């Protein structure tokens, strides 16, 4: 048995959903198969023992060391048709490396760190903030 590097997780597809469930990876067996702790028995089992096993990846939330409320901050998502829809952020997540990521919540109640999203176009803003200066305007002297 080989101990797993810190921060890896076994990923499981949730039925009828685009979300995944993650179990921390504990080790690899002698053949290199990932091992997790069974939530029912507490025993070390192969991660692929469960039918919905979908691979191994860095745990998406393992690095969060603190969460604070977003206090009015919002995320605006771009739609495929070029429009935009907005929703409140539920909080900010502080990662162990010092970076801060936005957290949002979907209608099913899943909280997601989308700070590194390469598949969605979004902007973060606070409604009370001054608008971003025009990029073509001259800077004040």
Secondary structure, 3 states (H helix, E strand, C coil): CEECCCCEEEEEECCCCCCEEEEECCEECCCCCEEEECCCCCCEEEHHHCCCEEEEEECCCCCEEEEECCCCEEEEEECCCCCEEEEECCEEEEECCCCEEEEEECCCCCEEECCCCCCCCEEEEECCCCCCCCCCCCCCC
